[in-house]
Amino acid sequence: MRPPALNVGAKVALAVAVAALCVAGAIGVLVHRITADEQLATARSGLDQELRSAAEDLAVGRRSGARLDPRGLPGPVARAVRDDVRVTYLEQGGEHPVLWAATRVSGGKVLALSRSYAPEERSLAALDRTLLAAGAAATVLVSLTGLLLGVRMGRRATAAARTAERIADGDLDARARPDGRDEIARLAASVNAMADALGARLEAERRVTTDIAHELRTPVAGMATAVGLLPPGRASELVAGSVHKLRGLVEDVLEVARLDSQVAAVETEQREVSAMARRAVAGLDDVDVRVAADAIVDTDPRRVERVLANLAVNALRHGAPPVEVEVDGPIVRVRDHGPGFPPDLLTVLHTSGPQRFRTGSRTGGTGLGLAIATGQARLLGARLTFRNHPDGGAETELRLPTE
């Protein structure tokens, strides 16, 4: 199982925290190194000055704190003074570090001074603790600032993403708030511009569709009148059937345009679901209505019947009879006994819903029936579900609201 992905705010906060930690660590190491070098240089200079004073005192016979040929003289110091080199050396490895200063004097002897380097070590340790506390405090402060910045950025990006999702779901009035002048503000402005352009394009397409459908109404009505004047015969029947289908298509296109324009009004009243189902499929052959449980709902019966009629006609046209309409309270299921929805079409139905004028392996027509049914269901506050029945055939479920 993959771990959940971090959002933008968490990523920004984490990046700022890591950067602050790296900067604090680098500064701490640099300050420690510089201070340690300066301390050692100062201690060496001071002890070397004491050694020179002790050599002068020895030359005039005065006593000093220096020792001649002391025991425990480190090997590197002894080797260095053989060449008449005055040397300072920090001896590590014991309980406490010891700083040595030595030089060769008359008689070939070695004059040496030593002192504990523990005070400098303690001072450096105190500095390290101070640097660690200051670095931790700075890291926490910068991390909190980064967290606040990241949370704000994440919220703005999430708001823009949710607005884009609402637009994708059909809410073209949704708008993001482009606060600021950064990239997220540009993203929000781009989402708004996309919504405006999409809304204008859909409105233009709807107007074109409506205009075409209205313009077709008159010639189609004239054709229907002319068909009635033709002499009876097979040719007249074919023409009449085609004109009837064309008239139905024009009405469907107008219905889609009205649904898209969101000007359709819902007139509700209380009706039995079984009564609406029987009225919807009246006159259709090979369609059986079965009532498992009835219910009374407050809805627009004309639109419910239109939805059920479209589903039944679609099942007869693209499936195989018999078509079963089952009423189970506020739920109506329409099932055919054909091959069922193809996987590709079922994926489209689940993700984006029925697409107008879509053709495919199962849909040989325009596909307006399912699009109208989906639009009417959305207008009613109902829900359509498309699936394949376990025993074969396609099944569409209409769930009517009960409140």
C-alpha positions in Angstrom: 0.0 0.0 0.0 1.5 3.3 -1.1 1.9 6.0 1.6 -0.3 9.1 1.2 1.4 11.9 -0.8 2.4 15.1 0.9 0.5 18.2 -0.2 2.2 21.4 -1.3 2.0 23.0 2.1 3.7 20.1 3.8 6.4 19.9 1.1 7.2 23.6 1.5 7.3 23.4 5.3 9.6 20.3 5.1 11.9 22.0 2.5 12.2 25.1 4.7 12.8 23.0 7.8 15.6 21.0 6.1 17.1 24.2 4.6 17.1 25.9 8.1 18.6 22.8 9.7 21.4 22.6 7.1 22.2 26.4 7.4 22.2 26.2 11.2 24.4 23.2 11.1 26.8 24.7 8.6 27.1 28.0 10.6 27.6 26.1 13.8 30.4 24.0 12.4 32.0 27.1 10.8 31.9 29.1 14.1 33.2 26.1 16.1 36.1 25.7 13.7 37.1 29.4 13.6 36.8 29.7 17.4 38.8 26.6 18.0 41.6 27.8 15.7 41.6 31.2 17.3 41.7 29.8 20.8 44.6 27.5 19.9 46.5 30.3 18.2 46.0 32.6 21.2 47.1 29.9 23.6 50.2 29.0 21.6 51.2 32.6 21.3 50.8 33.2 25.0 52.8 30.1 26.0 55.5 30.9 23.4 55.8 34.4 25.0 56.2 32.8 28.4 58.8 30.4 27.0 60.9 33.3 25.6 60.7 35.1 29.0 61.8 32.0 30.8 64.8 31.6 28.4 65.8 35.2 29.1 65.5 34.5 32.9 67.6 31.4 32.6 70.3 33.3 30.7 70.7 35.8 33.5 70.3 33.2 36.3 66.8 34.0 37.4 64.3 31.2 38.3 61.2 30.6 36.2 58.4 28.1 35.8 60.2 26.4 32.9 61.9 23.1 33.3 65.1 21.7 31.7 64.8 18.4 30.0 61.5 17.6 31.6 60.3 14.1 31.8 57.3 13.2 29.6 58.3 15.6 26.9 56.3 14.5 23.8 58.3 12.9 21.0 57.3 15.4 18.3 58.5 18.3 20.5 61.8 16.6 21.3 62.4 15.9 17.6 61.5 19.5 16.6 63.9 21.2 19.1 66.9 19.2 17.9 67.0 21.6 15.0 67.0 24.6 17.3 63.4 25.3 16.5 61.1 26.9 19.1 57.9 24.9 19.0 54.5 24.8 20.5 52.5 21.6 20.5 49.0 20.5 21.7 49.2 17.0 23.2 45.9 15.1 22.9 44.9 11.6 24.2 45.3 12.0 27.9 42.7 12.8 30.5 43.1 16.5 29.6 44.9 18.0 26.6 48.2 19.6 27.4 49.8 22.5 25.6 53.6 22.5 25.3 56.2 25.1 24.4 59.9 24.1 24.1 63.3 25.4 22.8 66.9 24.4 22.9 69.2 26.5 25.2 72.9 26.6 25.8 74.4 23.3 26.8 72.1 21.4 24.5 69.4 21.2 27.0 65.7 21.6 26.3 63.7 24.3 28.1 60.0 23.5 28.2 56.7 24.9 29.5 53.4 23.1 29.7 49.9 23.8 30.9 46.5 22.3 30.8 44.3 23.1 27.7 41.1 22.1 29.6 39.9 25.7 30.1 39.8 26.2 26.4 38.1 22.9 25.8 35.4 23.8 28.3 35.0 27.2 26.7 34.6 25.6 23.3 32.1 23.0 24.7 30.0 25.9 26.2 30.1 27.6 22.8 28.9 24.4 21.1 26.0 24.2 23.5 25.1 27.8 22.9 25.3 27.3 19.1 23.2 24.1 19.4 20.5 25.9 21.4 20.5 28.9 19.1 20.5 26.7 16.0 17.6 24.6 17.3 15.6 27.7 18.2 16.3 29.3 14.8 15.4 26.0 13.0 12.1 25.8 15.0 11.3 29.4 14.3 12.1 29.2 10.6 10.2 25.9 10.4 7.1 27.4 11.9 7.3 30.3 9.5 7.7 27.8 6.6 4.8 25.8 8.0 2.6 28.8 8.1 3.7 29.8 4.6 3.3 26.3 3.3 -0.2 25.9 4.9 -1.3 29.2 3.3 0.1 28.1 -0.1 -1.5 24.7 0.3 -4.9 26.1 1.1 -4.8 28.5 -1.8 -3.7 25.7 -4.2 -6.3 23.4 -2.8 -9.0 26.0 -3.2 -8.0 26.5 -6.8 -8.0 22.8 -7.4 -11.5 22.4 -5.8 -12.8 25.2 -7.9 -11.4 23.5 -11.0 -13.1 20.2 -9.9 -16.5 22.1 -9.4 -16.1 23.5 -12.9 -15.4 20.0 -14.3 -18.5 18.8 -12.5 -20.6 21.4 -14.4 -20.7 24.3 -11.9 -19.6 27.0 -14.4 -20.3 29.7 -11.8 -17.6 28.5 -9.5 -14.6 30.9 -9.2 -11.3 30.9 -7.4 -9.9 33.9 -5.5 -6.6 35.0 -7.1 -5.0 36.6 -3.9 -1.5 38.0 -4.4 0.7 38.1 -7.4 2.5 34.7 -7.2 2.2 31.6 -9.3 -0.8 30.3 -7.3 -2.6 33.6 -7.9 -1.9 33.2 -11.6 -3.2 29.6 -11.4 -6.4 30.8 -9.8 -6.8 33.6 -12.4 -6.2 31.0 -15.1 -8.9 28.7 -13.6 -11.3 31.6 -13.7 -10.4 32.5 -17.3 -10.9 28.9 -18.2 -14.3 28.8 -16.6 -15.3 32.0 -18.4 -14.1 30.7 -21.8 -15.8 27.3 -21.2 -19.0 28.9 -20.2 -19.0 31.2 -23.2 -18.3 28.3 -25.5 -21.0 26.1 -24.1 -23.5 29.0 -24.3 -22.6 29.6 -27.9 -23.0 25.8 -28.6 -26.3 25.8 -26.8 -27.6 28.8 -28.8 -26.5 27.2 -32.1 -28.2 23.9 -31.1 -31.4 25.7 -30.1 -31.4 27.8 -33.2 -30.9 24.8 -35.4 -33.6 22.8 -33.7 -36.1 25.7 -33.9 -35.3 26.2 -37.6 -35.8 22.5 -38.2 -39.2 22.4 -36.5 -41.1 24.2 -39.3 -39.8 22.0 -42.2 -40.2 18.9 -40.1 -43.8 19.9 -39.4 -44.3 20.5 -43.1 -42.9 17.1 -43.9 -45.2 15.5 -41.4 -48.2 17.2 -43.0 -47.0 16.2 -46.5 -46.6 12.6 -45.5 -50.3 12.5 -44.7 -51.0 13.4 -48.3 -49.0 10.5 -49.8 -50.9 7.5 -51.1 -50.8 4.5 -48.8 -48.0 2.1 -49.4 -44.6 0.8 -48.2 -42.9 3.9 -49.4 -45.3 6.2 -47.4 -44.7 4.1 -44.3 -40.9 4.4 -44.6 -41.1 8.1 -45.1 -43.6 8.5 -42.2 -41.3 6.5 -39.9 -38.3 8.6 -40.9 -40.2 11.9 -40.3 -41.4 10.6 -37.0 -37.8 9.8 -35.9 -36.6 13.2 -37.2 -39.3 15.0 -35.2 -38.3 13.1 -32.1 -34.7 14.0 -32.6 -35.5 17.7 -33.0 -37.5 17.6 -29.8 -34.7 15.8 -28.0 -32.2 18.4 -29.1 -34.5 21.2 -27.8 -34.9 19.3 -24.5 -31.1 19.1 -24.2 -30.8 22.8 -24.9 -33.4 23.6 -22.2 -31.6 21.5 -19.7 -28.2 23.1 -20.5 -29.6 26.6 -20.2 -31.0 25.6 -16.7 -34.3 27.4 -17.4 -36.4 24.2 -17.0 -38.8 24.4 -14.1 -39.7 21.5 -11.8 -43.3 21.2 -10.9 -43.6 18.7 -8.0 -46.5 16.7 -6.7 -47.0 13.5 -4.8 -47.2 10.4 -7.0 -46.8 6.6 -6.6 -43.6 5.4 -8.2 -45.3 2.4 -9.6 -47.9 4.5 -11.4 -45.2 6.7 -13.0 -43.3 3.6 -14.1 -46.4 2.0 -15.8 -47.3 5.3 -17.5 -43.7 5.7 -18.7 -43.6 2.3 -20.5 -47.2 2.2 -21.7 -47.3 1.4 -25.4 -43.8 -0.3 -25.4 -43.7 -3.9 -26.3 -41.6 -6.5 -24.4 -41.4 -4.3 -21.3 -42.6 -5.7 -18.0 -43.2 -3.7 -14.8 -42.7 -5.5 -11.5 -43.4 -3.8 -8.1 -41.4 -5.2 -5.2 -42.3 -2.3 -3.0 -44.1 0.9 -3.8 -43.5 4.4 -2.5 -45.0 7.9 -2.7 -42.6 10.6 -3.6 -42.8 14.3 -4.1 -41.4 14.9 -7.6 -42.1 16.1 -11.1 -44.0 13.1 -12.6 -43.6 14.3 -16.2 -39.8 14.3 -15.9 -39.7 11.0 -14.0 -41.7 9.4 -16.7 -39.5 10.9 -19.4 -36.4 9.5 -17.7 -37.9 6.0 -17.4 -39.3 6.1 -21.0 -35.8 7.0 -22.3 -34.2 4.2 -20.3 -36.7 1.6 -21.5 -36.4 2.7 -25.1 -32.6 2.7 -24.9 -32.7 -0.8 -23.4 -35.0 -2.0 -26.2 -32.9 -0.3 -28.9 -29.4 -1.4 -27.8 -30.1 -4.4 -25.6 -32.4 -7.4 -26.0 -36.0 -8.0 -24.8 -37.6 -8.6 -22.5 -36.9 -5.3 -20.6 -37.7 -5.5 -16.9 -38.7 -2.4 -14.9 -38.5 -3.1 -11.2 -39.9 -0.7 -8.7 -38.4 -1.0 -5.2 -39.7 1.9 -3.2 -38.1 5.1 -4.5 -35.7 3.0 -6.6 -36.5 2.0 -10.2 -34.2 -0.5 -12.1 -34.4 -0.9 -15.8 -32.7 -4.1 -17.1 -32.4 -5.6 -20.5 -31.2 -9.1 -21.5 -28.6 -8.0 -24.1 -24.8 -8.2 -24.0 -24.6 -5.4 -21.4 -22.6 -2.2 -21.4 -19.1 -2.6 -23.1 -16.3 -1.9 -20.6 -15.1 1.2 -22.4 -18.6 2.7 -22.4 -19.2 1.7 -18.8 -16.0 3.5 -17.8 -17.2 6.7 -19.6 -20.6 6.5 -17.9 -19.0 6.2 -14.5 -16.5 9.0 -15.0 -18.2 11.7 -17.1 -21.7 10.4 -17.7 -23.5 9.9 -21.0 -21.9 11.8 -23.8 -24.1 13.3 -26.5 -23.9 12.0 -30.1 -21.5 9.3 -28.8 -21.3 6.2 -30.9 -19.7 2.9 -29.9 -19.8 -0.8 -29.9 -23.2 -0.8 -28.1 -24.6 2.7 -29.0 -25.4 2.8 -32.6 -27.7 5.9 -32.3 -27.1 9.5 -31.2 -27.0 8.8 -27.5 -29.3 11.7 -26.7 -31.7 9.5 -24.7 -29.3 8.7 -21.9 -28.0 12.3 -21.9 -31.6 13.6 -21.5 -32.3 11.1 -18.8 -29.2 12.1 -16.9 -30.0 15.8 -17.2 -33.6 15.3 -16.1 -32.4 13.2 -13.1 -30.0 15.9 -12.1 -32.8 18.4 -12.3 -34.9 16.3 -10.0 -32.1 15.7 -7.5 -32.2 12.0 -8.4 -29.2 9.7 -9.2 -28.7 7.4 -12.1 -26.3 4.5 -11.8 -25.2 2.4 -14.8 -23.9 -1.2 -14.4 -24.1 -4.7 -15.8 -26.4 -7.2 -14.1 -24.6 -10.3 -12.7 -27.0 -12.5 -14.7 -26.3 -10.6 -17.9 -27.7 -7.6 -19.6 -27.4 -3.9 -18.8 -29.0 -2.3 -15.8 -29.7 1.3 -15.0 -30.9 2.4 -11.6 -32.9 5.6 -10.9 -32.9 6.6 -7.2 -35.5 9.2 -6.5 -35.1 11.6 -3.6 -37.4 10.9 -0.7 -37.2 14.2 1.1 
